[in-house]
Amino acid sequence: MAADAGAQQIYDLLNQEAPSLKDELAEISRATTEARDNPYGVMSQSGVDAVANVQQFYRGLRNQIATIETVDEASKASALEALDTLDIAFGAYERSLELGISRPAVPKAKNAAKKASQAKKVMKASIAGLAQ
């Protein structure tokens, strides 16, 4: 049980079904797979657009959560931190796409993966804290 109505609202937002997000993530996966067959490994525009749409989704979610009042400020701050880290991860991923499959793209893609992994850990902890 969440600490208060605000914590419950944040918990619900973080656990909501988002079919459009699921579709965008599927498009990223498809475009990433197909990029291997493209010259220089460049992702299709639909994949690049999907990355931008996912980033916008998480930015919107972050803005919604930022306006919610709760006594569980630690979990709220943790959720906001995770969403900020996801934003950084998608930004790094988007910058790596500009370089296609190339040596300069590798560090950017690795940074994106590292940030996404960090965000996942923090988000799980936030959700667990909000559920108490």
N, C-alpha and C positions, 0 to 999 in steps of 0.2 A: 504494500500500500504506500503510495506516495506521501510525502510529508505534508503537502497542501495542494490546493486546486492548481496553482501555478506549476508545481512540480509534476502533477498529473498531466497537465496540458503539454508540457515539454516532453514527458515520457510518451504520450500519445503521438506527438508530432514525429518523434524519432522512430517510432514503430509503425507509422502509417503505411498502408499499401499505396504505392505510387506507380500505377501501370505505365504512365508516360516515361518515368525514370527507367523502368525495366526495359521498355522499348528502346530508349536511347542507349542504354548500356549494351543491349543486344546488337545495336547498329555499330557501336564502337568495336565490339568483338568481331563482327562480320567484316567490317572495313579493315581492321588490323590483319585479319587472316588474308584477305584479298590483296593487301598492300605488298605482300611478299612477291606477288606476281606482277606488280606494276614496275615500270622503269624507276630505278633508284629507290624503290620501296616507299613511294609517296602514297599516303592514304588518300582515299577518295574524299571529295568535298562533303559528301553526306556523313562520313566518319568524323571529319573535322568539325562539322556543324553539331554533331551529336556530342562531342567533347565539350563544346561551348555550352550546349543546352544543359548538360549534366552539371557543369560548373555553375550555371545560372540557377539551377534547381537548388543546389546546396547553399548558394549565396542567399537565395530567398528564404530558405529554411533557417539559416543563421539569423537573418533579419527578424523573422517572426519570433524566434526564441529570445532574441535580445530584448524584445519589448515586454516579455512576460515577467511578472513579479512573483517571486517565490522566496520562502525562508531557506530553501536549500540552495543557497548561492554557490556552494562548492560544486555541486553537480551541474548547475547551470553553467558556471564558468568552464567546467571541464567539457561540457557539450559544445560550447562556443569555441573553445580551443581546438577541439577535434574538427569542427567544421572549418575553422580557419586553416588548419593543417591540410584538410582535403582540398581547399581552394588553392593552396600552394602546390599541392600534388598535381591537380589538374592543370594548373598554369605551367608547371614544369613539363608535364606530358605534352601539352599543346606546343610549347617551344621546341620540344624534341621532334615533333611531327614536321616542323618546318625544314628539318634537315634530312628527312627521309632515313633510309638505312645508310648510315655513314658513321665514321669514327667519332665526329663531334656530337652526334646524337646520343651516343651510349651513355655518357655521364648524366645528361639531362633525363633520359629515361630511367636510369638507376636512381637518381634523386627523386623522381616522381614516385617510383615504387617504394622507396624508403619512407617518404612522407605519407603515402597512402597506408602503409603498414603501421606507422605511428598513430595515424588518425584512427584506424580500426581499433587499436588497443585502448586509446583514450575514450573512444565512443562506447565501447563495451563497458568500461568502468563507469562512465557517466550514466548509462542506462541502468546498470546494476544499482548505482547509488540512488537514482530517482525511483526505482522500484521499491525501495525500503520505506 
